[in-house]
């Protein structure tokens, strides 16, 4: 199976991936790390809001909602 790198905001409901890189710094990076967005963690898209923003994710047995703009900074491997 050929696994490829994409940005988290492009995943659909039910898709799973592993976090490979977070393309931000400062306060936003610290906030994402504090919420459990660490390298090699498995993440699953649970659902998206009606207008696709925000998206609900499951990571480390927690359910977290983040904006699509934040998800677009997280590179994942499917």
ABEGO torsion letter per residue (X at the ends): XBBBBBBAAABBBGBBBBBABBBBBEAAAAAAAAAGBBBGBBBBBABBBAAGOBBBBBBGGBBBBBBAAAAAABBBBX
